[in-house]
Amino acid sequence: MAGILKGENGMRDIVIWGTGTVARSLYYKIARNGGFRVRYFIDNAPMRSFYDYDVYLPTRENCSKYLVVVASSIHYEEISVQLLEFGLEELQDFIPYQALGKEVVLVHGNCYKLWIQEYLQTSKTFNDRYWIYPIPRVYHIKKGFIKDHLVKNCDVLISQDIQENDKFDERLSFEYLSARATKKVICIPNVYGLGKYLFPQAKLGEGESWRNPAGPELENGLFLYSDENIDRLWNSGERNIDTIVQYLETDIYSKQYIEDNLQNCFKKWEERDRHCDVKIMDYIKAEYKNQLLFYEPANPCNNVLRKISERILELLDIDHNEVQEIGARNATLELPVYRCVKEALGLKYEQEYIREVPSWEQSKLISGNMELKEYCREYCYWCHEGKPQNL
């Protein structure tokens, strides 16, 4: 990073912005562990000294001599605005206190980037070397882009292969960001939507009579995907849940149709894999029969995200065996895998329940585990007008 000057004994000279509890904690660690020489402190509050150091008000001159370490989380944004107004660059001339002595990583992507970050942070070596700068998930970036200075000055950019023609601002695409990164760039696969091979029945919110009530307390409702077979039975007048369940257990889709669906997904995966530094296709081909890889068409299971995380660590020269399992699951609104799909694909694993406890409690109406009959009952109750016979 620019702005870091070498002092005596090779120590790096810094100034600390802040005199609160975070600054006290930071200074204690520096005093105990060494590696940095504090020249003075900066604070908006008028003070003369802090632990026998001079304290100055923020000015362009006071903030431009040495690397500024901002010792605050709550006020970091407003302090960074002041520093930017002085003409300083984030991650070059000033940094958050958590990044001191570490390389800064940006992880860019959709919702499951949060699980990848968690997996990476189970590695002690990763935590010793790197700090992940918090940026929102791609669809929560309100301004439509990531600040160029963050991309330019970060030490590692880890980004999903988001294409320019996606629904997001082109400045969020991998092509745009990687062209502006100046250090290490790792492209990881965007496996969103690749679970369709398991769920041929799922249509994204389709059906004239289909609905999915949602609101502030239940943002996405309970069923993002409609089930074309349940809908067809319901619309024909069927209200008996047992009859619906029995139908779903029949050979609704032919073996050939299911196998073709799988091969189409494989082809799409292979095309996506070609553009990525982290490959996942070999793992999916090897394991799709042995374990559930997708909770529903859009979202991968934790085992896929863990494998991606392990391979990121390998590219960072860190032993992937350091990765530990995390408590959180990328499980929301799971769908059933039909019996005919299990048999056609030769799936060897058992899925006793569709949505389990503990899970996201608002993903089901009952408090216990959800099996197929309960799934059908809740689906008909929630997604269609009228009431099932055996509610």
NORNORBEL-V201523 format. One record per backbone hydrogen bond with DSSP energy under -1.0 kcal/mol. NH is the residue of the N-H (numbers start at 1). CO is the residue of the C=O. If there is no record, write none. Layout:
BEGIN
NH&CO + NH&CO
END
This chain:
BEGIN
7&11 + 10&7 + 11&8 + 12&35 + 13&5 + 14&37 + 15&67 + 16&40 + 17&69 + 18&42 + 24&20 + 25&21 + 26&22 + 27&23 + 28&24 + 29&25 + 30&26 + 31&27 + 32&28 + 33&29 + 34&30 + 37&12 + 39&14 + 41&54 + 42&16 + 43&56 + 50&53 + 53&50 + 55&48 + 56&41 + 63&59 + 68&93 + 69&15 + 70&95 + 71&17 + 72&70 + 79&75 + 80&76 + 81&77 + 82&78 + 83&79 + 84&80 + 85&81 + 87&84 + 88&83 + 91&94 + 92&89 + 93&89 + 94&89 + 95&68 + 97&70 + 99&96 + 100&97 + 102&99 + 103&129 + 105&131 + 106&156 + 108&158 + 113&110 + 114&111 + 116&112 + 117&113 + 118&114 + 119&115 + 120&116 + 121&117 + 122&119 + 123&120 + 127&123 + 128&124 + 129&125 + 130&126 + 131&103 + 133&105 + 138&109 + 140&137 + 142&140 + 144&141 + 151&147 + 152&148 + 153&149 + 154&150 + 155&104 + 156&104 + 157&184 + 158&106 + 159&186 + 160&108 + 161&188 + 162&160 + 166&163 + 172&169 + 173&170 + 174&162 + 177&173 + 178&174 + 179&175 + 180&177 + 181&177 + 184&155 + 186&157 + 188&159 + 193&298 + 194&191 + 195&297 + 198&195 + 202&199 + 203&226 + 205&203 + 211&383 + 215&218 + 221&218 + 226&203 + 228&201 + 231&227 + 232&228 + 233&229 + 234&230 + 235&231 + 236&232 + 237&234 + 238&233 + 244&240 + 245&241 + 246&242 + 247&243 + 248&244 + 250&247 + 252&250 + 258&254 + 259&255 + 260&256 + 261&257 + 262&258 + 263&259 + 264&260 + 265&261 + 266&262 + 267&263 + 268&264 + 269&265 + 270&266 + 271&267 + 272&268 + 273&269 + 274&270 + 275&272 + 276&273 + 277&187 + 278&187 + 284&280 + 285&281 + 286&282 + 287&283 + 288&284 + 291&287 + 295&299 + 301&293 + 305&301 + 306&302 + 307&303 + 308&304 + 309&305 + 310&306 + 311&307 + 312&308 + 313&309 + 314&310 + 315&311 + 317&314 + 318&313 + 322&319 + 323&320 + 335&295 + 342&338 + 343&339 + 344&340 + 345&341 + 347&342 + 348&289 + 354&370 + 361&359 + 363&360 + 364&361 + 370&355 + 375&371 + 376&372 + 377&373 + 378&374 + 379&375 + 380&376 + 381&377 + 382&378 + 383&379 + 384&380 + 389&239
END
